[in-house]
């Protein structure tokens, strides 16, 4: 399963703090710049979980530490390749699809 770094918030954590922590834990990266891409609800009829989406920019290596139950193999692909993976149905995780498409739109608007 391909997906972007993500995870549940710890008690008292806001969305950005959670995003920073998950990027470090799961990908061994830190970002100097963060752009908020919005909020989604995955299955409104089933749960009320809200997921905040962020674009991490100006990445650098950072200490990583997976949770005891996580098994992750890291891969870096360009945004263009990730979007092609969505089209080929290789990326099927809903939050990842929305985040990648919103990142595409954010960057396009920024460069317009």
C-alpha positions as YAML, in Angstrom:
chain: A
units: angstrom
residues:
- id: 1
  name: UNK
  ca: [0.00, 0.00, 0.00]
- id: 2
  name: UNK
  ca: [1.45, 3.33, -1.04]
- id: 3
  name: UNK
  ca: [0.66, 6.27, 1.22]
- id: 4
  name: UNK
  ca: [2.03, 9.55, 2.44]
- id: 5
  name: UNK
  ca: [3.29, 9.80, 6.04]
- id: 6
  name: UNK
  ca: [0.28, 10.01, 8.36]
- id: 7
  name: UNK
  ca: [-0.92, 9.04, 11.77]
- id: 8
  name: UNK
  ca: [-3.18, 9.71, 14.71]
- id: 9
  name: UNK
  ca: [-2.78, 12.76, 16.87]
- id: 10
  name: UNK
  ca: [-1.44, 12.38, 20.36]
- id: 11
  name: UNK
  ca: [-3.38, 13.97, 23.22]
- id: 12
  name: UNK
  ca: [-3.09, 17.76, 23.07]
- id: 13
  name: UNK
  ca: [-1.43, 17.73, 19.64]
- id: 14
  name: UNK
  ca: [-2.59, 20.05, 16.87]
- id: 15
  name: UNK
  ca: [-2.57, 18.99, 13.21]
- id: 16
  name: UNK
  ca: [0.76, 20.58, 12.30]
- id: 17
  name: UNK
  ca: [2.54, 19.14, 15.33]
- id: 18
  name: UNK
  ca: [1.19, 15.71, 14.40]
- id: 19
  name: UNK
  ca: [2.31, 16.13, 10.77]
- id: 20
  name: UNK
  ca: [5.82, 17.13, 11.87]
- id: 21
  name: UNK
  ca: [6.06, 14.17, 14.23]
- id: 22
  name: UNK
  ca: [4.78, 11.64, 11.70]
- id: 23
  name: UNK
  ca: [7.12, 12.89, 8.95]
- id: 24
  name: UNK
  ca: [10.05, 12.43, 11.31]
- id: 25
  name: UNK
  ca: [8.95, 9.06, 12.68]
- id: 26
  name: UNK
  ca: [7.88, 7.45, 9.42]
- id: 27
  name: UNK
  ca: [10.17, 9.05, 6.83]
- id: 28
  name: UNK
  ca: [13.16, 10.25, 8.87]
- id: 29
  name: UNK
  ca: [12.63, 13.77, 7.51]
- id: 30
  name: UNK
  ca: [11.99, 17.27, 8.82]
- id: 31
  name: UNK
  ca: [10.71, 20.26, 6.85]
- id: 32
  name: UNK
  ca: [11.59, 23.93, 7.13]
- id: 33
  name: UNK
  ca: [8.32, 25.05, 5.51]
- id: 34
  name: UNK
  ca: [4.79, 23.74, 5.89]
- id: 35
  name: UNK
  ca: [1.72, 24.62, 3.83]
- id: 36
  name: UNK
  ca: [-1.75, 23.69, 5.06]
- id: 37
  name: UNK
  ca: [-3.75, 21.98, 2.30]
- id: 38
  name: UNK
  ca: [-7.06, 21.64, 4.11]
- id: 39
  name: UNK
  ca: [-9.09, 19.08, 6.03]
- id: 40
  name: UNK
  ca: [-10.94, 15.97, 4.89]
- id: 41
  name: UNK
  ca: [-13.39, 13.55, 6.49]
- id: 42
  name: UNK
  ca: [-12.79, 10.07, 5.13]
- id: 43
  name: UNK
  ca: [-16.19, 8.41, 5.60]
- id: 44
  name: UNK
  ca: [-18.80, 10.89, 6.96]
- id: 45
  name: UNK
  ca: [-21.49, 8.24, 7.41]
- id: 46
  name: UNK
  ca: [-19.15, 5.99, 9.41]
- id: 47
  name: UNK
  ca: [-16.87, 8.23, 11.49]
- id: 48
  name: UNK
  ca: [-16.20, 11.85, 12.27]
- id: 49
  name: UNK
  ca: [-12.38, 11.71, 12.06]
- id: 50
  name: UNK
  ca: [-10.95, 14.84, 10.47]
- id: 51
  name: UNK
  ca: [-7.60, 14.59, 8.74]
- id: 52
  name: UNK
  ca: [-5.56, 17.74, 8.25]
- id: 53
  name: UNK
  ca: [-3.35, 17.74, 5.17]
- id: 54
  name: UNK
  ca: [0.00, 19.52, 4.86]
- id: 55
  name: UNK
  ca: [2.69, 19.99, 2.24]
- id: 56
  name: UNK
  ca: [6.16, 19.62, 3.76]
- id: 57
  name: UNK
  ca: [8.84, 21.63, 1.94]
- id: 58
  name: UNK
  ca: [12.58, 22.15, 2.17]
- id: 59
  name: UNK
  ca: [13.16, 18.67, 3.52]
- id: 60
  name: UNK
  ca: [16.21, 17.49, 5.43]
- id: 61
  name: UNK
  ca: [17.17, 14.28, 7.19]
- id: 62
  name: UNK
  ca: [15.96, 13.84, 10.76]
- id: 63
  name: UNK
  ca: [15.89, 10.99, 13.26]
- id: 64
  name: UNK
  ca: [13.14, 8.48, 12.48]
- id: 65
  name: UNK
  ca: [11.44, 6.08, 14.85]
- id: 66
  name: UNK
  ca: [8.64, 3.79, 13.79]
- id: 67
  name: UNK
  ca: [5.93, 2.71, 16.20]
- id: 68
  name: UNK
  ca: [6.31, -0.92, 17.31]
- id: 69
  name: UNK
  ca: [3.51, -2.10, 14.99]
- id: 70
  name: UNK
  ca: [4.59, -0.22, 11.85]
- id: 71
  name: UNK
  ca: [6.26, -1.92, 8.90]
- id: 72
  name: UNK
  ca: [7.28, 0.67, 6.34]
- id: 73
  name: UNK
  ca: [9.47, 0.62, 3.26]
- id: 74
  name: UNK
  ca: [10.41, 4.14, 2.21]
- id: 75
  name: UNK
  ca: [10.41, 5.34, -1.38]
- id: 76
  name: UNK
  ca: [10.75, 8.84, -2.75]
- id: 77
  name: UNK
  ca: [8.99, 9.67, -6.00]
- id: 78
  name: UNK
  ca: [8.38, 13.00, -7.70]
- id: 79
  name: UNK
  ca: [4.96, 14.60, -7.49]
- id: 80
  name: UNK
  ca: [4.48, 13.92, -11.22]
- id: 81
  name: UNK
  ca: [5.25, 10.23, -10.69]
- id: 82
  name: UNK
  ca: [2.93, 10.06, -7.66]
- id: 83
  name: UNK
  ca: [0.11, 11.53, -9.76]
- id: 84
  name: UNK
  ca: [0.84, 8.97, -12.49]
- id: 85
  name: UNK
  ca: [0.69, 6.25, -9.81]
- id: 86
  name: UNK
  ca: [-2.78, 7.52, -8.87]
- id: 87
  name: UNK
  ca: [-3.85, 7.29, -12.52]
- id: 88
  name: UNK
  ca: [-2.49, 3.73, -12.72]
- id: 89
  name: UNK
  ca: [-4.35, 2.87, -9.48]
- id: 90
  name: UNK
  ca: [-1.13, 2.06, -7.66]
- id: 91
  name: UNK
  ca: [-1.90, 4.70, -5.04]
- id: 92
  name: UNK
  ca: [-5.43, 3.98, -3.82]
- id: 93
  name: UNK
  ca: [-5.30, 5.42, -0.28]
- id: 94
  name: UNK
  ca: [-7.90, 8.22, -0.24]
- id: 95
  name: UNK
  ca: [-6.07, 10.64, 2.06]
- id: 96
  name: UNK
  ca: [-2.90, 10.27, -0.01]
- id: 97
  name: UNK
  ca: [-4.77, 10.89, -3.27]
- id: 98
  name: UNK
  ca: [-6.46, 14.01, -1.93]
- id: 99
  name: UNK
  ca: [-3.22, 15.33, -0.38]
- id: 100
  name: UNK
  ca: [-1.23, 14.79, -3.58]
- id: 101
  name: UNK
  ca: [-3.87, 16.44, -5.75]
- id: 102
  name: UNK
  ca: [-4.17, 19.38, -3.38]
- id: 103
  name: UNK
  ca: [-0.37, 19.71, -3.34]
- id: 104
  name: UNK
  ca: [-0.43, 19.74, -7.16]
- id: 105
  name: UNK
  ca: [-3.09, 22.48, -7.17]
- id: 106
  name: UNK
  ca: [-1.32, 24.51, -4.45]
- id: 107
  name: UNK
  ca: [1.99, 24.44, -6.32]
- id: 108
  name: UNK
  ca: [0.31, 25.28, -9.65]
- id: 109
  name: UNK
  ca: [-1.42, 28.31, -8.09]
- id: 110
  name: UNK
  ca: [1.82, 29.38, -6.44]
- id: 111
  name: UNK
  ca: [3.65, 29.26, -9.80]
- id: 112
  name: UNK
  ca: [0.88, 30.95, -11.81]
...
